[in-house]
Amino acid sequence: MTTIGRCWMAAFGLTLTTAACGSSDLADQGTDTTPITRAQAPDNEFTPVELEATVDSLIAELNKSSLEPMQMVVLLKSLSDFFEPIATGANRAMGELEVTGNVLGPIDQSDDASTTQDLQNQQIELAVADGAGGIAVSPFGDINAAAIDKAVANGVHVVTLDTDMAASKRSLYVGSLNKSAGAMAATTLLTMLPEPPGTVLIHGSTGTDWIDGYERTLSAQEVIGDAGYTFVVSQASFGADNEAFDVDGMKSRIETADPPVIGLLGLFNISYRCVLAADAAGIPGVPIVAFDYDPKTVDYMRQKRIRATHAQRQYYEGYLVPYILYGIKTIGLDATKEILSPLMVDGNKVNIGFDVVPSDKIDAYNDFLHTIGVIQ
């Protein structure tokens, strides 16, 4: 069998790219009798042991079956920034599986949103037409539901990642669970706070139009409120041009909070702005807990201004998806879900979890990222 798993193409800008290694490549391929092998998991305190063991269990079961050629595609919102480790993981897994596969997405996140969403729907349709047996997609929202359902109706297995599309006919969602994420971040901050009373400022999202951000924020509010603290939410305003506006909004809420603010909790990749807001409001020593692993967040962690952050496991999100698609195709959805049961939530969500990184563990975490070959 010819190894084409490392064939990695991108839809640059708004250019539509079909799978470069098409279904015609499969015609002359026979059954692959070579067992699936993968590199040994790194020995590091941040290695997700249960997740790694689950992948090993899935591979062991797949190696008992007849390993057939398969074509798949992973469609991402972008190939840069947050999504780059996802692409790395997906590409590596497809190489280990020796499947025909591509990771596709716009290279520039500044592209017009509606055009990029239409492009993703076209890519789904092209993958089906090209003979893909499985599609993983990070959907933009309801606009992708019809294309996903049409793919499933044509016998193609679809898995969502990063953002779920629960109302569609997708088989599984793979990624972080926002309710548990918000609760975990709030719990981390609680260990650093003085006894109540006191107010916690949450840099979050109050609008239900972005359900992921809303659920993360709501669960953080519940944990903080149940612990006896007052909370106030400052709506995060994304985009570099909105930073001053965002910081000013937090500053005004800090200054008017009653009782006074005793901690700040950031729930997104722009969490480092909590430091700027605390400085502007004259409370530079207040405990701050962040989310994601933005370079500015890491810089403030080295300065001990941010005491901990919660890093999403993007690499593993991408790495799991090809194995899951191959498992569904080879041993069936139910058997695959049974093997994934240590990670399963609500029957159809694969929870990859988070890494809680204290400020004194930055070097250890960077060592871990180095061993898996990614930059967060």
For each residue, the residues with C-beta under 8 A, 3 or more apart:
1: 29 30 32 34 69 98
2: 25 29
3: 6 95 98
4: 7 21 25 98 99 100 101
5: 91 94 95 96 97 98 99 100 101
6: 3 91 94 95
7: 4 20 21 100 101 102
8: 87 91 102 103
9: 17 19 20 102 103 104
10: 17 79 103 104 105 106 107
11: 14 15 16 17 104 105 106 107 119 123
12: 15 17 106 107 108
13: 106 107 108 111
14: 11 106 111 112 115 116 119
15: 11 12
16: 11 119 122 123 126
17: 9 10 11 12 20 102 104 123
18: 22 126 130
19: 9 22 71 73 100 101 102 126 127 130 132
20: 7 9 17 102
21: 4 7 25 71 100 101 102
22: 18 19 25 71 100 130 131
23: 26 27 71 100 130 131 132
24: 27
25: 2 4 21 22 28 29 100
26: 23 29 69 71 100 131
27: 23 24
28: 25
29: 1 2 25 26 32 69
30: 1
31: 66 67 68 69
32: 1 29 67 68 69 98
33: 67
34: 1 67 98
35: 63 67
36: 59 62 63 67 96 97
37: 96
38: 55 56 59 96
39:
40:
41: 47 49 52
42: 47 368 371 372
43: 47
44: 47 364 367 368 371
45: 361 364 368
46: 355 357 364 365 368
47: 41 42 43 44 52 368
48: 51 52 313 316 352 353 355
49: 41 52 53
50: 53 54 342 343
51: 48 54 55 313 316 320 343 352 353
52: 41 47 48 49 55 56
53: 49 50 56 57 342
54: 50 51 57 58 339 340 342 343
55: 38 51 52 58 59 319 320 323
56: 38 52 53 59 60
57: 53 54 60 61 339
58: 54 55 61 62 323 324 327 336 339 340
59: 36 38 55 56 62 63 323
60: 56 57 63 64
61: 57 58 64 65 327 331 335 339
62: 36 58 59 65 67 326 327 330 331
63: 35 36 59 60 67
64: 60 61
65: 61 62 330 331
66: 31 330
67: 31 32 33 34 35 36 62 63 330
68: 31 32 329 330
69: 1 26 29 31 32 99 100
70: 97 99 100 133 134 325 326 329 330
71: 19 21 22 23 26 99 100 101 130 131 132 133 134
72: 94 99 100 101 132 133 134 135 136 322 325 326
73: 19 101 102 103 104 123 127 132 134 135 136
74: 87 90 94 101 102 103 104 135 136 137 161 318 321 322
75: 104 105 120 123 124 127 135 136 137 138
76: 79 83 86 87 103 104 105 138 162
77: 83 105 106 109 116 120 138 140 162 163
78: 81 82 83 105 106 107 108 109
79: 10 76 83 84 87 103 105 106 107
80: 83 84 107 108 109
81: 78 84 109
82: 78 85 86 269 292 314
83: 76 77 78 79 80 86 87 105 138 162 314
84: 79 80 81 87 88 314 374 375
85: 82 88 89 314 315 318 374 375 376
86: 76 82 83 89 90 138 161 162 314 315 317 318
87: 8 74 76 79 83 84 90 91 103 105 318
88: 84 85 91 92 315 318 373 374
89: 85 86 92 93 314 315 316 317 318 319 320 321 374
90: 74 86 87 93 94 101 103 136 318 319 321 322
91: 5 6 8 87 88 94 95 103 318
92: 88 89 95 96 319 373
93: 89 90 96 97 318 319 320 321 322 323
94: 5 6 72 74 90 91 97 99 101 322
95: 3 5 6 91 92 98
96: 5 36 37 38 92 93
97: 5 36 70 93 94 322 323 326
98: 1 3 4 5 32 34 95
99: 4 5 69 70 71 72 94 322 326
100: 4 5 7 19 21 22 23 25 26 69 70 71 72
101: 4 5 7 19 21 71 72 73 74 90 94 322
102: 7 8 9 17 19 20 21 73 74
103: 8 9 10 73 74 76 79 87 90 91 318
104: 9 10 11 17 73 74 75 76 123
105: 10 11 75 76 77 78 79 83 87 138
106: 10 11 12 13 14 77 78 79 109 111 116 119
107: 10 11 12 13 78 79 80
108: 12 13 78 80 111
109: 77 78 80 81 106
110:
111: 13 14 106 108 115 116
112: 14 115 116
113: 116 117 140
114: 117 118
115: 14 111 112 118 119
116: 14 77 106 111 112 113 119 120 140
117: 113 114 120 121 140 141 143 144
118: 114 115 121 122
119: 11 14 16 106 115 116 122 123
120: 75 77 116 117 123 124 137 139 140 144 147
121: 117 118 124 125 143 144 146 147
122: 16 118 119 125 126
123: 11 16 17 73 75 104 119 120 126 127
124: 75 120 121 127 128 135 137 144 147 148 150 151
125: 121 122 128 129 147 150 151
126: 16 18 19 122 123 129 130
127: 19 73 75 123 124 130 132 135 151 156
128: 124 125 132 135 150 151 154 156
129: 125 126
130: 18 19 22 23 71 126 127
131: 22 23 26 71
132: 19 23 71 72 73 127 128 135 156
133: 70 71 72 156 157 325 329
134: 70 71 72 73 156 157 158 159 325 326 328 329
135: 72 73 74 75 124 127 128 132 151 156 157 158 159 325
136: 72 73 74 75 90 158 159 160 161 174 321 322 325
137: 74 75 120 124 144 148 158 159 160 161 165
138: 75 76 77 83 86 105 160 161 162 163
139: 120 143 144 145 148 160 163 164 165 168
140: 77 113 116 117 120 143 144 163
141: 117 144 163 165
142: 145 165 167
143: 117 121 139 140
144: 117 120 121 124 137 139 140 141 147 148 165 168
145: 139 142 148 149 165 167 168
146: 121 149 150
147: 120 121 124 125 144 150 151
148: 124 137 139 144 145 151 152 158 160 165 168 169 170
149: 145 146 152 153 168 169
150: 124 125 128 146 147 153 154
151: 124 125 127 128 135 147 148 154 156 158
152: 148 149 155 156 157 158 168 169 170 171
153: 149 150 169
154: 128 150 151
155: 152
156: 127 128 132 133 134 135 151 152
157: 133 134 135 152 171 325 328 329 333
158: 134 135 136 137 148 151 152 168 169 170 171
159: 134 135 136 137 170 171 172 173 174 321 324 325 328
160: 136 137 138 139 148 163 164 165 168 170 172 173 174 175
161: 74 86 136 137 138 173 174 175 317 318 321
162: 76 77 83 86 138 175 317
163: 77 138 139 140 141 160 175 212
164: 139 160 170 173 175 349
165: 137 139 141 142 144 145 148 160 168 170 173
166: 170 173 348
167: 142 145
168: 139 144 145 148 149 152 158 160 165
169: 148 149 152 153 158
170: 148 152 158 159 160 164 165 166 173
171: 152 157 158 159 328 333 348
172: 159 160 324 328 333 337 348 349 350
173: 159 160 161 164 165 166 170 348 349 350
174: 136 159 160 161 317 320 321 324 349 350 352
175: 160 161 162 163 164 317 350 351 352
176: 180 181 312 313 317 351 352 353 354
177: 180 181 345 349 351
178: 181 182 212 213 215 216 219
179: 182 183 215 216 218 219
180: 176 177 183 184 219 351
181: 176 177 178 184 185 216 219 267 291 310 354
182: 178 179 185 186 204 215 216 217 218 219 220 221 223 267
183: 179 180 186 187 219 220 222 223
184: 180 181 187 188 310 354 356
185: 181 182 188 189 216 220 265 267 289 291 310
186: 182 183 189 190 200 219 220 221 223 224 265
187: 183 184 190 191 223
188: 184 185 191 192 289 308 310 356
189: 185 186 192 193 200 224 263 265 287 289
190: 186 187 193 223 224 227
191: 187 188
192: 188 189 263 287 289 307
193: 189 190 198 200 229 262 263 287
194: 198 262
195:
196: 227 228 229
197: 228 229 230 259
198: 193 194 229 230 259 260 261 262 263
199: 229 230 231 232 257 258 259 260 261 262
200: 186 189 193 224 229 230 231 232 261 262 263 264 265
201: 231 232 233 234 250 253 254 257 261 263 264 265 274 277
202: 217 220 221 224 231 232 233 234 264 265 267
203: 234 236 250 264 265 266 267 268 270 271 273 274 277
204: 182 213 216 217 220 221 233 234 235 236 265 267 268
205: 210 213 214 216 217 235 236 267 268
206: 214 217 233 235
207: 210 213 214 235
208: 211 214
209:
210: 205 207 213 214
211: 208 214 215
212: 163 178 215 216
213: 178 204 205 207 210 216 217 236 267 268
214: 205 206 207 208 210 211 217 218
215: 178 179 182 211 212 218 219
216: 178 179 181 182 185 204 205 212 213 219 220 267
217: 182 202 204 205 206 213 214 220 221 233 267
218: 179 182 214 215 221 222
219: 178 179 180 181 182 183 186 215 216 222 223
220: 182 183 185 186 202 204 216 217 223 224 231 265 267
221: 182 186 202 204 217 218 224 225 231 233
222: 183 218 219 225 226
223: 182 183 186 187 190 219 220 226 227
224: 186 189 190 200 202 220 221 227 229 231 265
225: 221 222 228 229 230 231
226: 222 223
227: 190 196 223 224
228: 196 197 225
229: 193 196 197 198 199 200 224 225 262
230: 197 198 199 200 225 257 258 259
231: 199 200 201 202 220 221 224 225
232: 199 200 201 202 253 257 261
233: 201 202 204 206 217 221
234: 201 202 203 204 246 249 250 253 277
235: 204 205 206 207 249
236: 203 204 205 213 246 267 268 270
237: 242 245 246 249
238: 242 268 270
239: 242 243
240: 243
241:
242: 237 238 239 245 246
243: 239 240 246 247 270 273 276
244: 247 248
245: 237 242 248 249
246: 234 236 237 242 243 249 250 270 273
247: 243 244 250 251 273 276 277 280
248: 244 245 251 252 280
249: 234 235 237 245 246 252 253
250: 201 203 234 246 247 253 254 264 273 274 277 280 281
251: 247 248 254 255 277 280 281
252: 248 249 255 256
253: 201 232 234 249 250 256 257 261
254: 201 250 251 257 261 277 278 281 283
255: 251 252 281
256: 252 253
257: 199 201 230 232 253 254 260 261
258: 199 230
259: 197 198 199 230 262
260: 198 199 257
261: 198 199 200 201 232 253 254 257 264 281 283 286
262: 193 194 198 199 200 229 259 286 287
263: 189 192 193 198 200 201 286 287 288 289
264: 200 201 202 203 250 261 274 277 278 286 287 288 289
265: 185 186 189 200 201 202 203 204 220 224 274 288 289
266: 203 270 271 272 273 274 288 289 290 291
267: 181 182 185 202 203 204 205 213 216 217 220 236 271 291
268: 203 204 205 213 236 238 271 291 292
269: 82 291 292 294 297
270: 203 236 238 243 246 266 273 294
271: 203 266 267 268 274 288 290 291 292 294 297 306 309
272: 266 275 276 290 294 296 297 299 300 306
273: 203 243 246 247 250 266 270 276 277
274: 201 203 250 264 265 266 271 277 278 288 290 306
275: 272 278 279 288 300 305 306
276: 243 247 272 273 279 280
277: 201 203 234 247 250 251 254 264 273 274 280 281
278: 254 264 274 275 281 283 284 286 288
279: 275 276 282 284
280: 247 248 250 251 276 277
281: 250 251 254 255 261 277 278
282: 279
283: 254 261 278 286
284: 278 279 305
285:
286: 261 262 263 264 278 283
287: 189 192 193 262 263 264 307
288: 263 264 265 266 271 274 275 278 300 305 306 307
289: 185 188 189 192 263 264 265 266 306 307 308 309 310
290: 266 271 272 274 297 300 301 306 308 309 310
291: 181 185 266 267 268 269 271 309 310
292: 82 268 269 271 297 309 310 311 312 376
293: 297 298 309 311 357 365 376
294: 269 270 271 272 297 298
295: 298 299
296: 272 299 300
297: 269 271 272 290 292 293 294 300 301 306 309
298: 293 294 295 301 302 309 362
299: 272 295 296 302 303
300: 272 275 288 290 296 297 303 305 306
301: 290 297 298 304 305 306 307 308 309 357 359 362
302: 298 299 359 362
303: 299 300
304: 301 307 359
305: 275 284 288 300 301
306: 271 272 274 275 288 289 290 297 300 301 309 359
307: 192 287 288 289 301 304 358 359
308: 188 289 290 301 356 357 358 359
309: 271 289 290 291 292 293 297 298 301 306 356 357
310: 181 184 185 188 289 290 291 292 354 355 356 357
311: 292 293 354 355 357 365 376
312: 176 292 317 352 354
313: 48 51 176 316 317 352 353 354 355
314: 82 83 84 85 86 89 317 318 374 376
315: 85 86 88 89 318 319 372 374
316: 48 51 89 313 319 320 352
317: 86 89 161 162 174 175 176 312 313 314 320 321 352
318: 74 85 86 87 88 89 90 91 93 103 161 314 315 321
319: 55 89 90 92 93 315 316 322 323
320: 51 55 89 93 174 316 317 323 324 350 352
321: 74 89 90 93 136 159 161 174 317 318 324 325
322: 72 74 90 93 94 97 99 101 136 319 325 326
323: 55 58 59 93 97 319 320 326 327
324: 58 159 172 174 320 321 327 328 336 340 350
325: 70 72 133 134 135 136 157 159 321 322 328 329
326: 62 70 72 97 99 134 322 323 329 330
327: 58 61 62 323 324 330 331 335 336 339
328: 134 157 159 171 172 324 325 331 332 333 336
329: 68 70 133 134 157 325 326
330: 62 65 66 67 68 70 326 327
331: 61 62 65 327 328 335 336
332: 328 335 336
333: 157 171 172 328 336 337
334: 337 338
335: 61 327 331 332 338 339
336: 58 324 327 328 331 332 333 339 340
337: 172 333 334 340 341 344 347 348
338: 334 335 341
339: 54 57 58 61 327 335 336
340: 54 58 324 336 337 343 344 350
341: 337 338 344
342: 50 53 54
343: 50 51 54 340 350 351 352
344: 337 340 341 347 348 349 350 351
345: 177 349 350 351
346: 349
347: 337 344
348: 166 171 172 173 337 344
349: 164 172 173 174 177 344 345 346
350: 172 173 174 175 320 324 340 343 344 345
351: 175 176 177 180 343 344 345
352: 48 51 174 175 176 312 313 316 317 320 343
353: 48 51 176 313
354: 176 181 184 310 311 312 313
355: 46 48 310 311 313 365
356: 184 188 308 309 310
357: 46 293 301 308 309 310 311 361 362 365
358: 307 308 361
359: 301 302 304 306 307 308 362
360:
361: 45 357 358 364 365
362: 298 301 302 357 359 365 366
363: 366 367
364: 44 45 46 361 367 368
365: 46 293 311 355 357 361 362 368 369
366: 362 363 369 370
367: 44 363 364 370 371
368: 42 44 45 46 47 364 365 371 372
369: 365 366 372 374 375 376
370: 366 367 373
371: 42 44 367 368
372: 42 315 368 369
373: 88 92 370
374: 84 85 88 89 314 315 369
375: 84 85 369
376: 85 292 293 311 314 369
